[in-house]
Amino acid sequence: MRPVGKKPFIMKQKIMTRMLTTLVLPALASVYFFGWKTLVVLAIVNVAGFLSEYVFARVYRTQVTTAVFVTNCLFALSLPPTIPLWIPVVGIVFGVVFGKMAFGGFGRNVFNPALTGRAFIYVSFGAQMTAARAWVAPAGGAVGALGVWRPDTISRATPLVRSAAGEGVRSLDLFLGNVPGAFGETSALLILIAAVYLVSTKTASWRIMVSVLLSYVALQTAFWAAGVVGAYDPLRGILAGSFLYGTVFMATDPVSASQTTDRGRIFYGILIGVLTALIRTFSVWPEAITFSILLANMFAPLLNLLIRERMSKQAQARKASS
């Protein structure tokens, strides 16, 4: 029996446990598509991420929370299969330290720590993260890549890049995940299943997800229909790349997202969707969802403040008129 008053080594959080549960399917699918390297990357990232938070938790006299394991897994599953093993370690340490612990730990961070780490290595190690040689075609067949470290196939660009170049990619392959891409981001089907679970258990906000999706589709469709150079087909823009992964798992982060009111969640989601369409169309960063969410994270506190002030004024006005 644990002595009364003694805190557990790791503080468990039900909402984070449910998040981890939803990541099991993408992780298993990644092993099938891209081999056992997935589990090795997950293991080293979880060790490095945990130790990074543990060191700072000792300094702050706080506990390590299960949220760090969600951060670790989300970060690891967002990486390309050919990534050298040392880069994920650098990325997750940066993400946990500068995206979370530098602000004081869980509940105080402004930016999503998984995306902070991903953005850091995305701009620091471009060849390993974005070049065509970073991506491999997934294995197929009954056993997929279950017998290999990773598929030994010809490297190819991601479907999003290939679509921009005018190369065809079957929508069914995009939906099922049988395309080059990051470890856990390729299967739209599994991500949508995770979204249903997260919404049904009240783990994540459906308002954020839907507002991101609808605002992106609206603006991206306008660009595409107008023939704007660099505009993606909206459907392929949703299914390809990290859009759905970021929308379901990253944009809905309970700490860095706007959580004041339902209206705030909707405005926050619209900001992400609009920024994603703009960055994808007019910049050289096709995986725009990372930067869109981080930018929205930056404005979330201001959005929360403005909404609280407006609600306070409305309440005072109602009280004065009654």
N, C-alpha and C positions, 0 to 999 in steps of 0.2 A: 504494500500500500504506500502511495506517495505521501510524504509528510504534508500536513495541512499548510496551505500558503505557498508551497513551492510550485513555481510555474513549470509547465512542461517544456521540454527542450525545443519543440516546434509548436507554434500556435496553429491549431487546425481551424480552417474556415470552410463552412459548408459550401458556400458559393464557389470557392476555388476548387474544392473537391469535385463539384459537378463539372466545372470547366475542364479539369483533367480527364474526367470520364469521357467527355466528348472528343478529346484528342486521341483516344485509343484507336478509333477506326482510321483516321488519316495516317497515323503512325504505322499501323499494320498494312494499310494499302501501300505505303511508301516502301516497306520491306518487299512487298510483292512486285512493285514496279521497278525499284531501284536497288534492291539487295540489302545485305545486312549492315552496310555502312550506316544506314539510318540509325540503328540502335547504338552503334558506337558513338556517333555524333550526339545523339540524345544523352548518352551516359556522360561523356566528357563535359558537355555543356551544363548538365545538371550539377556535376561536381564543382565545376568552376563557379557557376552562378551561386550555388549554396554557400561556398566558402567566402565569396565576395560579400554576401549579405551577412554572414556569420561574424566576420571580422568587424564590420561596422556596427552590428547589433551589440557586440560586446562593448564597443566604445560608447554607444548611446544608452547602454543598459536596457535594451529592449529584447524582444524575442524574434527569432526567425519565423516567418509565417509561410504557410503553404502557397501563398501568392507567388513566391519566388520560383516554385516549380512550374507554375503556369507560365510565368515569364520565360523560363528556360526552355520549355517544350515548344511554346509558340515561336520563339526565336529559332530553335534548331530546325523545326519543320519548314521554316521559310527560306532555307538555304539550298543552293544547287547541289546535286549529287556528287560533283567532282571537286567540291570545296576541300582544300587542304585542311587537315585536322587542327592546325594551330590557329587558323583564322576564326573559327567559331569560339575558341577560348578567348581570344582578344575581344571579339565582339560582345560576348555575354558579360565579361568583366566590365567593359566600358558601359554597357547598358545598365547593369545593376548599380554600379558605383555612381555614374554621372546622371543616369536617368531616374534613379530612385533614392539611393542612400545619401547622396549629396544634398537632397532636399529634406532629409530627416527620417526617411524610411517609409514604410507602408502607410498609405493614406495621406501623405504629404506631397508626393511627387506630382509635378505638373504634366510631365511627358510620359507616354507609355514606354516603360523601360525596354521591352522587347524590340519595339520599333526604333528606339534610340540606338541600341546596339546594331540593328540591321542597317540603319541609315549610315552609321559610322563606317562599317566595313564596305557598304555599297559605294561610298565615295572614296574610300581609302584604298580599296583593292578591286578596282573596276574590272580588270582582266579576269580575275577569279570569280567575280560575281555576275558580270554582265556579258562577257564575250561569248561567242558561239561555242568555244571549246568548254565553257562551263556547264553546258547542257548535253545530256545524252538521251537518246530515244529509250523509253521504258521497255522492259521485257514483257513478253506476252506468253500465251499458252497456259496450260493447266497449272504449272508451278511457278511461272513468272521468273523472277530473279531470286527465288528462295535458295538457290544453290550457289549463288555467287556473291562476291563482295559488292560489286555494282556491275550493271550491264556493260559488256565490252563491245560497244557499238559505235558507229560513226557519230561524232558530235554534231548537234544541230541547234539552230536558234529556237527560241521559244515560240509558241503559236502566235503570240501577240506581235513579235517582231516579224515573223513570216507573213502574217496577215498584212502588216504595214507594207511589206515588200511585194504584195500581190500574190503570194503563194497560198494555195488552198489548204485548209485544215478542216477535216470533217467535224461538224457540230457534235455528233454522237461521241467522237473521241474526246472532244473537249469536255463533254458532260460526264463521261465515265472516268476520265483521267488518263487515258492511254496516249499521252502526249509528253514531250519534253517539258520539264519545269522543276520547280522546287520540290523538296521531299514531300511535303504534306499539302501542297496547294493545287495540285493538278485536277483532282476529282471534284467537280462541282456537285455531283450527287451526294457524296459523303459530307461535304460542307453544308449542304442544304438540310440533310438529316440532322446534323449537329445543331443547326439553327432552330429547327423545330423543337428539339429537346431543350435547348437553352431558353427559348421563349415559353414553352409549356411549363417549365419549372421556375419561371420568373427569375432566371439567372441573368438574362440579358434583355435589353430593351428592344422590342420589335419596332418601336417608333424610330429609333436610330437606324436600324437596318433598312426599314422601308423608305425612310426619307433619303438615306444615302443612295439607295437603288433608284428611286424615282427621279431624284434631281440629276443624277448622272445620266440616266436614260434620256431625260428631256433635253439636256444641253448637248449631249453627244449626238443624239438624233438630229438636232438642229444643225450641228456642224457637218455631220455626214450627208444630210439631205442637201445642204448648200454647197457641197463639193469642196469644203475647206481642205486644203492640203494638210495631210497628216492625221485627218480624222478617221477613227476606226469605226467599223461596223458595230453598232451598239450591242447587238447580241454577242458577238465574238469578244467585245470589250468586257462584257460581264463574265463570260465563261472562261476566257483566257487570262493568264497571268494571276496576280495575287488579289484581284478585286474582291471576289467573294470571301476569300480567306480573311482579308483585312476588314471587310464590312462586318462579318459575323463575329470574329474573335477579337480584333484589335480596336475597332471603333467603339465597341460596347464596353470597353474596360470600365469597371465601376469606379475607379479612382480618377483617371485622367479625362473621362468624358464629362459632358455637361449633364448633371443629374438633378438640377434644382426642381424643374417642373417638366411636364409632358411637352409643353411648348418649347422649352429650352432644348430638350432632346431632339425635337424636330428641326429647330434652327441649326443645331449642331450637326445633325446628319446632312442637312441641305448644304451646309458649308463644305463638308467633306466631298459630297457628290460633285458639286460645282468645281471645286479645286481639282478633283481628279480628272474631270473632262478637260479643263483648261491646261493642266500640266501635261497630260497625255498628248494633246493636240499640238501644243505650241512649244514644247520643250524637247530635250533629248532624253528625258527620263520616262520610258514607257511604263515602268512599274510605279506609277504616280501615287498609288494609294498610301504608300509609306509616308511620303512627304505631306500629302493632304491631311492625314490624321495628325501628324505632329504639328502642323500649322493650326489645325482646329484645336488641338490640345492647348496651344498657346493662348487662344482666345476664349477657351471654355470658362476660366475664372471670371473674365470680364463679362461674358454672357450671363453667367450665374448672378453676378452683382447687379447688372442692369435689370434682370428679371425680378430679383428680390426687391429692388427699389420700386419698380413699377407695381408689383403686387402690394407693397406697403402703401403706396400712394392711393391705389384703388381701394384698399381697405379703409384708409382714412377718409376718403371721399364718401364711401358708403356709410361710415359711422357719422360723418357730419350731416348727411342728408336724411338720416333716420331720426 
